Amino acid sequence: MAYGLYAVAVTVGIFSALSVLLLIAEKRLITYGTCSISVNEGSIVFNIEGGITLLNALYNNKIFIPSACGGKGSCGHCKAIVLEGGGPILPTETPFMSRMEIRSGTRLACQVKVKENIKIRLPEEFLLVKEYKARVKRVLALTHDIKELDFDLLEPAEIKQRSGQYVQVLAVGPEGPVYRAYSISSPSHMTDRIQLVVRIVPGGIASTYLHSLHEGEEITFTGPYGEFRLSEDPETEIVLVGGGCGMAPLKNIIYTIYERWPERKCYLFFGARTTRDIFYYDEYKALAAKHPNLKIFYALSDPLQEDEKWDGETGFVHLTVDKQLTQNGAKRQAFLCGPPPMIDAVIEVLKGKGMKEEQIFFDKF
């Protein structure tokens, strides 16, 4: 038995060593020469030295497509349609693709190595994404693990964003620079600054970086990104459901609504474990006093003994949605942000209230 395990270990070691040697050989001995990348039927064309990923090639030429995992192929956001070049789709890509996307040539840019001339197609809005420099104006602790950070824009000095969009903050990790996505919590009419709400993740590169920032320090980010589209019809009621840092885009939507449509009906449902995890509650209650069509419901899923004075909802937030949201026949649009199980449960509740899937936008994280 011991001999067999030893033989397996030796074999695995040999294959691992060969894999490393092959990677080194490819990097040092194989050159692909100058390759051309054509974007959207030649509207943008640039040349690079082959051998890097398509994602890096685009970023090096200031084309910032979404990529929340730092190019590791784990988020599935950096999709581009490869019309020519790029080779066959890889097994690391297919889990993120629908059959239609595979047939259309959709690829993950972080998994495509540029070895030849490539022609790609990107959504036009990706070509409008910019790189920004900003300075920390204020840092506020909202809970024991969540901070609110305000930034003044430096260059460019203005950002145009839709409610619910996000930016990608540049941070430096052990393996080099990485980008991580954070929703914009400041409303769309504020164009000279942005606000982020960030929960610290143990070992998280970007959240640790952002939580360490102090007033006056500068950051780099790209954006805006995201497909949330708030209805312009003031008769459409808005249903917001979030948990944790899922509050960030919901705050953006709330303040955008009551800047533009003071009488519009909006429901906010927010799930927290205990009162230690609650934030913005008093602020929203004050806003609701000015705008009676804003309805606020916070629910505690795991109240502690010290939460005995809590007179709000308890239990999982989807149960509060089911209890408090009546089926009144009104036109509605929903935005959900938070953990996947919460979102899945809320979607089922909303569908039971007569909402169609195309009326429900969500972001799982």
C-alpha positions as CSV (number, residue, x, y, z in Angstrom):
1,M,0.0,0.0,0.0
2,A,2.8,2.4,1.0
3,Y,4.6,1.6,-2.2
4,G,1.5,2.3,-4.3
5,L,1.0,5.7,-2.6
6,Y,4.6,6.6,-3.2
7,A,4.4,5.7,-6.9
8,V,1.3,7.8,-7.2
9,A,3.0,10.8,-5.5
10,V,6.0,10.5,-7.7
11,T,3.8,10.4,-10.9
12,V,1.8,13.4,-9.8
13,G,5.1,15.2,-9.0
14,I,6.5,14.4,-12.4
15,F,3.4,15.6,-14.2
16,S,3.3,18.8,-12.1
17,A,6.9,19.6,-12.9
18,L,6.3,19.0,-16.6
19,S,3.3,21.3,-16.6
20,V,5.4,24.0,-15.0
21,L,8.2,23.5,-17.5
22,L,5.8,23.7,-20.4
23,L,4.4,26.9,-19.1
24,I,7.9,28.4,-18.7
25,A,8.9,27.2,-22.2
26,E,5.8,28.7,-23.8
27,K,6.4,32.0,-22.1
28,R,10.1,32.2,-22.9
29,L,10.5,30.2,-26.2
30,I,7.2,30.7,-28.0
31,T,6.5,34.1,-29.6
32,Y,3.4,34.9,-31.5
33,G,4.7,38.2,-33.0
34,T,2.5,41.3,-33.4
35,C,-1.2,40.6,-33.4
36,S,-4.0,42.9,-34.4
37,I,-7.2,43.2,-32.4
38,S,-10.2,44.7,-34.2
39,V,-13.2,45.8,-32.1
40,N,-16.8,46.2,-33.5
41,E,-16.1,46.0,-37.2
42,G,-12.9,48.0,-37.0
43,S,-14.2,51.0,-35.0
44,I,-11.1,50.4,-32.8
45,V,-8.0,48.6,-34.0
46,F,-4.7,48.2,-32.1
47,N,-1.7,45.9,-32.2
48,I,-0.1,44.0,-29.3
49,E,2.6,41.4,-28.9
50,G,0.9,38.1,-28.8
51,G,0.9,35.8,-25.8
52,I,-1.3,37.7,-23.3
53,T,-5.0,37.3,-22.7
54,L,-7.6,39.2,-24.6
55,L,-8.7,40.7,-21.3
56,N,-5.3,42.1,-20.6
57,A,-4.9,43.3,-24.1
58,L,-8.2,45.3,-23.8
59,Y,-7.3,46.7,-20.4
60,N,-3.8,47.7,-21.6
61,N,-5.6,49.7,-24.4
62,K,-8.1,51.4,-22.0
63,I,-11.0,49.2,-23.0
64,F,-12.5,48.2,-19.6
65,I,-15.0,45.4,-19.8
66,P,-16.4,43.9,-16.6
67,S,-14.2,41.5,-14.7
68,A,-14.9,41.0,-11.0
69,C,-12.5,38.1,-10.4
70,G,-9.2,39.6,-11.6
71,G,-9.1,37.5,-14.7
72,K,-9.2,34.1,-13.1
73,G,-12.2,32.8,-15.0
74,S,-14.4,32.5,-11.9
75,C,-16.9,35.4,-12.3
76,G,-18.0,34.9,-16.0
77,H,-18.4,38.7,-16.5
78,C,-15.8,39.4,-19.2
79,K,-17.8,38.2,-22.1
80,A,-16.9,39.2,-25.7
81,I,-18.1,37.8,-29.0
82,V,-15.0,36.5,-30.9
83,L,-15.7,36.6,-34.6
84,E,-12.3,35.5,-35.9
85,G,-9.3,34.1,-34.1
86,G,-9.1,33.1,-30.4
87,G,-9.2,29.3,-31.0
88,P,-11.8,26.9,-29.7
89,I,-13.8,27.6,-26.6
90,L,-12.3,26.1,-23.4
91,P,-13.9,23.9,-20.8
92,T,-13.2,26.7,-18.2
93,E,-15.6,28.9,-20.2
94,T,-18.6,26.7,-21.0
95,P,-20.1,26.7,-17.5
96,F,-20.7,30.5,-17.9
97,M,-22.3,30.2,-21.3
98,S,-25.8,29.5,-22.6
99,R,-26.1,27.4,-25.8
100,M,-27.0,30.5,-27.7
101,E,-23.9,32.3,-26.5
102,I,-21.7,29.4,-27.5
103,R,-23.2,29.4,-30.9
104,S,-22.6,33.1,-31.3
105,G,-18.9,32.8,-30.5
106,T,-19.1,34.4,-27.0
107,R,-16.0,33.8,-25.0
108,L,-14.5,34.8,-21.6
109,A,-11.8,37.4,-22.5
110,C,-9.6,36.3,-19.6
111,Q,-9.5,32.8,-21.0
112,V,-8.7,33.7,-24.6
113,K,-4.9,33.9,-25.3
114,V,-4.0,36.2,-28.2
115,K,-1.9,34.1,-30.6
116,E,-3.2,35.6,-33.9
117,N,-5.2,38.4,-35.3
118,I,-8.6,38.6,-33.6
119,K,-11.9,40.3,-34.4
120,I,-14.3,40.8,-31.6
121,R,-17.6,42.5,-30.8
122,L,-18.4,44.3,-27.6
123,P,-21.5,46.1,-26.4
124,E,-21.1,49.8,-27.3
125,E,-21.6,50.8,-23.6
126,F,-18.4,49.0,-22.7
127,L,-16.5,51.4,-25.0
128,L,-17.9,54.4,-22.9
129,V,-16.4,53.0,-19.7
130,K,-13.6,55.2,-18.3
131,E,-10.8,55.0,-15.8
132,Y,-11.2,57.4,-12.9
133,K,-9.0,58.9,-10.2
134,A,-10.7,59.9,-7.0
135,R,-9.8,61.1,-3.5
136,V,-11.3,59.9,-0.2
137,K,-13.4,62.6,1.3
138,R,-14.9,60.7,4.2
139,V,-15.0,57.3,5.8
140,L,-17.9,56.3,8.1
141,A,-18.3,53.0,10.0
142,L,-21.9,51.9,9.5
143,T,-21.7,48.6,11.4
144,H,-19.0,46.4,12.9
145,D,-17.9,45.2,9.4
146,I,-19.4,47.7,6.9
147,K,-18.0,51.1,6.0
148,E,-19.4,54.0,3.8
149,L,-16.7,55.7,1.7
150,D,-17.2,59.0,-0.1
151,F,-14.9,60.0,-2.9
152,D,-14.4,63.2,-4.8
153,L,-13.7,62.7,-8.5
154,L,-10.4,64.1,-9.7
155,E,-9.9,62.9,-13.3
156,P,-12.3,62.8,-15.1
157,A,-14.2,65.2,-12.8
158,E,-17.7,63.9,-13.7
159,I,-19.3,60.5,-13.9
160,K,-22.7,59.7,-15.5
161,Q,-24.3,56.6,-14.0
162,R,-27.6,54.9,-13.9
163,S,-29.1,53.9,-10.6
164,G,-27.9,50.4,-9.7
165,Q,-24.7,50.5,-11.6
166,Y,-21.3,49.6,-10.2
167,V,-17.6,50.4,-10.5
168,Q,-14.5,48.3,-10.4
169,V,-11.9,49.4,-7.9
170,L,-8.2,48.7,-8.6
171,A,-6.4,47.1,-5.7
172,V,-3.0,45.4,-5.4
173,G,-2.9,41.8,-4.3
174,P,-0.1,39.2,-3.8
175,E,-0.2,38.3,-7.5
176,G,-0.5,41.9,-8.7
177,P,-3.2,44.4,-9.5
178,V,-6.8,43.2,-9.4
179,Y,-10.2,44.8,-10.0
180,R,-13.2,44.2,-7.8
181,A,-16.8,45.3,-8.3
182,Y,-18.7,47.6,-5.9
183,S,-22.1,49.1,-6.4
184,I,-22.5,52.9,-6.4
185,S,-24.6,54.0,-3.5
186,S,-24.7,57.7,-4.3
187,P,-27.7,58.8,-6.5
188,S,-27.4,59.3,-10.2
189,H,-27.8,63.1,-10.0
190,M,-24.6,63.4,-8.1
191,T,-22.0,63.5,-10.8
192,D,-18.9,64.9,-9.1
193,R,-18.4,62.2,-6.6
194,I,-19.3,58.6,-5.8
195,Q,-20.1,56.7,-2.6
196,L,-19.4,53.0,-1.9
197,V,-20.7,50.8,0.9
198,V,-18.1,48.1,1.5
199,R,-18.3,45.0,3.8
200,I,-14.9,43.7,4.8
201,V,-14.3,40.1,3.7
202,P,-11.7,38.2,5.7
203,G,-8.7,37.8,3.4
204,G,-10.5,39.9,0.7
205,I,-7.9,42.0,-1.3
206,A,-10.1,44.9,-2.3
207,S,-12.3,45.1,0.8
208,T,-9.2,45.1,3.0
209,Y,-7.7,47.8,0.9
210,L,-10.8,50.0,0.9
211,H,-11.3,49.6,4.7
212,S,-7.7,50.7,5.2
213,L,-8.2,54.0,3.4
214,H,-8.1,57.4,5.1
215,E,-9.2,60.9,4.1
216,G,-7.0,62.4,1.4
217,E,-5.8,59.1,-0.1
218,E,-6.5,58.4,-3.8
219,I,-7.9,55.4,-5.6
220,T,-8.3,54.3,-9.2
221,F,-11.5,52.7,-10.5
222,T,-13.3,52.0,-13.8
223,G,-16.9,52.2,-14.7
224,P,-19.8,52.5,-14.7
225,Y,-21.1,49.0,-15.4
226,G,-24.3,47.2,-14.9
227,E,-27.7,46.4,-16.5
228,F,-30.1,47.7,-13.9
229,R,-32.5,50.1,-15.6
230,L,-34.9,52.0,-13.4
231,S,-38.3,52.6,-15.1
232,E,-38.9,56.3,-16.1
233,D,-42.6,55.8,-15.6
234,P,-43.6,57.4,-12.3
235,E,-46.7,55.2,-12.1
236,T,-44.5,52.1,-11.9
237,E,-44.1,51.0,-8.2
238,I,-40.5,50.0,-7.2
239,V,-39.8,47.1,-4.9
240,L,-36.3,46.9,-3.4
241,V,-35.0,43.9,-1.5
242,G,-31.5,43.6,-0.1
243,G,-29.2,42.3,2.6
244,G,-25.8,43.4,3.8
245,C,-23.9,45.4,1.2
246,G,-26.8,44.8,-1.2
247,M,-28.1,48.0,0.3
248,A,-25.6,50.1,-1.8
249,P,-27.5,50.1,-5.2
250,L,-30.8,50.3,-3.4
251,K,-29.8,53.5,-1.6
252,N,-28.8,54.9,-5.0
253,I,-32.3,54.0,-6.4
254,I,-34.2,55.4,-3.4
255,Y,-32.5,58.8,-3.5
256,T,-32.7,59.0,-7.3
257,I,-36.5,58.3,-7.1
258,Y,-37.2,61.0,-4.5
259,E,-35.1,63.6,-6.3
260,R,-37.0,63.1,-9.5
261,W,-40.5,61.7,-8.5
262,P,-41.4,62.9,-4.9
263,E,-44.8,61.1,-5.0
264,R,-43.6,57.8,-6.4
265,K,-44.4,54.6,-4.5
266,C,-41.4,52.5,-3.4
267,Y,-41.0,49.6,-1.0
268,L,-37.7,48.8,0.7
269,F,-37.2,45.4,2.4
270,F,-33.9,44.8,4.1
271,G,-32.8,41.7,5.8
272,A,-30.2,41.7,8.7
273,R,-29.2,39.1,11.3
274,T,-29.3,41.3,14.4
275,T,-29.6,45.0,15.3
276,R,-25.8,45.1,15.0
277,D,-26.2,44.7,11.3
278,I,-28.7,47.4,10.7
279,F,-27.8,50.7,9.1
280,Y,-29.6,53.6,7.4
281,Y,-32.8,52.7,9.3
282,D,-33.3,56.0,11.0
283,E,-32.3,57.9,7.9
284,Y,-34.9,56.1,5.7
285,K,-37.6,56.6,8.3
286,A,-36.9,60.3,8.2
287,L,-37.0,60.3,4.4
288,A,-40.3,58.3,4.6
289,A,-41.8,61.0,6.8
290,K,-41.2,63.5,3.9
291,H,-42.4,61.0,1.3
292,P,-45.3,58.9,2.6
293,N,-45.2,56.6,-0.5
294,L,-41.8,55.3,0.7
295,K,-42.5,52.1,2.8
296,I,-39.6,50.8,4.9
297,F,-39.5,47.2,6.3
298,Y,-36.4,45.8,8.1
299,A,-36.4,42.2,9.2
300,L,-34.1,40.4,11.7
301,S,-33.4,36.8,10.9
302,D,-31.4,35.9,14.1
303,P,-32.3,38.5,16.8
304,L,-30.3,38.3,20.0
305,Q,-31.4,38.7,23.6
306,E,-30.3,42.4,23.4
307,D,-32.6,42.9,20.5
308,E,-35.7,42.4,22.6
309,K,-36.6,46.1,22.1
310,W,-36.8,45.6,18.4
311,D,-40.4,46.2,17.3
312,G,-39.9,45.6,13.6
313,E,-40.2,42.4,11.5
314,T,-38.4,39.2,12.4
315,G,-37.6,36.1,10.2
316,F,-36.2,35.9,6.8
317,V,-36.8,38.9,4.6
318,H,-38.7,37.1,1.9
319,L,-41.3,36.3,4.5
320,T,-41.7,40.0,5.2
321,V,-42.0,40.7,1.5
322,D,-44.8,38.1,1.3
323,K,-46.5,39.5,4.3
324,Q,-46.3,43.2,3.5
325,L,-46.5,43.5,-0.3
326,T,-50.1,43.2,-1.4
327,Q,-51.1,42.2,-4.9
328,N,-52.8,45.4,-6.0
329,G,-52.6,45.1,-9.8
330,A,-50.1,48.1,-10.1
331,K,-47.3,48.1,-12.5
332,R,-44.1,47.1,-10.6
333,Q,-40.4,46.7,-11.1
334,A,-38.1,45.0,-8.5
335,F,-34.4,45.2,-7.8
336,L,-32.9,42.6,-5.5
337,C,-29.3,42.6,-4.2
338,G,-27.8,40.2,-1.7
339,P,-27.0,36.5,-1.1
340,P,-28.2,34.0,-3.7
341,P,-30.6,32.0,-1.4
342,M,-32.3,35.3,-0.4
343,I,-32.7,36.4,-3.9
344,D,-34.1,33.0,-5.1
345,A,-36.6,33.0,-2.3
346,V,-37.7,36.6,-3.0
347,I,-38.1,35.9,-6.7
348,E,-40.6,33.1,-6.0
349,V,-42.5,35.4,-3.7
350,L,-42.7,38.2,-6.3
351,K,-43.8,35.8,-9.0
352,G,-46.5,34.6,-6.6
353,K,-47.6,38.3,-6.4
354,G,-48.0,38.4,-10.2
355,M,-44.7,39.9,-11.2
356,K,-43.0,38.6,-14.4
357,E,-39.4,37.7,-14.5
358,E,-38.6,40.5,-16.9
359,Q,-39.7,43.0,-14.3
360,I,-37.3,41.6,-11.7
361,F,-33.6,42.7,-11.8
362,F,-31.2,41.1,-9.4
363,D,-27.5,40.9,-8.4
364,K,-26.3,37.9,-6.4
365,F,-23.2,38.3,-4.3
